[in-house]
Amino acid sequence: MKRYLYEEQQKSETELGHGHLKGIVIKAKKEVSEFMNVTVLYENLKDDLFRFARSVSRHEQEANDLVQIALVKAWQEEKLLSLPVHKQRAWFYRVMKNQLIDERRKEKRLTEWEDDLVLPARVIAADHLEITELLSQLPHEFSDIVFKRYWLGLSSKEIGTQLGLPDSTVRYKLRQAISRLRKILEEE
């Protein structure tokens, strides 16, 4: 068995080149060393990091996510380990704060977007015949998307798969269709 392993090692060194294999080993050692340094850094700062994350987040899970994301970014930031402790702590706080701001902006955009996709109350209260008449006033593609979304309960992605469209295009067309429905209802 040892002989087989030795021959395989010789074979791989020959195929890859001894220098290439040595480079891989050096790189792996460097990554392990950086990981260990970041782990030590985390152990030193973790109480402060969780305290800060809990103070800016809505709940415990969000705080844990913020710390985890900051830790992953710390591993990728080579200069962080050479900074003094107070700057390392500030770097973590800044990363968590920026991550939180990005998430809040994303939530706000999605909420605004979803508000545009709410059917007018009159359409929801209408009977089957009135809805059919309303949808017939829309172009076929729009009425098809509205029907699939609100009466079949399909998601934008599922509708997009059926129609061969990206889900963002489906949402755009759905928004257009609802806007037209609102205009039709205002004119009546």
Salt bridges, closest charged atoms under 4 A:
GLU7 OE2 - ARG3 NE 3.21
GLU13 OE1 - HIS18 ND1 3.82
GLU43 OE1 - LYS46 NZ 3.38
ASP48 OD1 - ARG51 NH1 2.83
ASP48 OD2 - ARG89 NE 2.92
GLU60 OE2 - ARG54 NE 3.23
GLU62 OE2 - ARG104 NH1 2.84
GLU107 OE1 - ARG58 NH2 2.90
ASP116 OD2 - ARG175 NH2 2.98
GLU141 OE2 - LYS173 NZ 2.65
ASP144 OD2 - LYS148 NZ 3.32
ASP167 OD2 - ARG171 NH1 3.57
GLU188 OE1 - ARG122 NH2 2.94
